[in-house]
Amino acid sequence: MSAPQIPIADQIACVERELRQRARVYPRLVEGGRMTPNKARQETATMQAVLETLQGIEQKGRLI
């Protein structure tokens, strides 16, 4: 079974929401010792890269 086609704008909005959520949650995880600062930075940077990739695809007009 194939995955449904999700519009690129919806994908971008989802990643933006995830980044905002991480900005709220990760500091508490780090404070509580459940995540290292390096891991928090790595995970946030990775999701930011996903956002930038999707935005680049959208700008080039290669829409899903």
Buried (B, 14 or more C-beta within 10 A) or exposed (E): EEEEEEEBEEBBEBBBEBBEEBEEEBEEBBEEEEBEEEEBEEBBEEBEEBBEEBBEBBEEEEEE
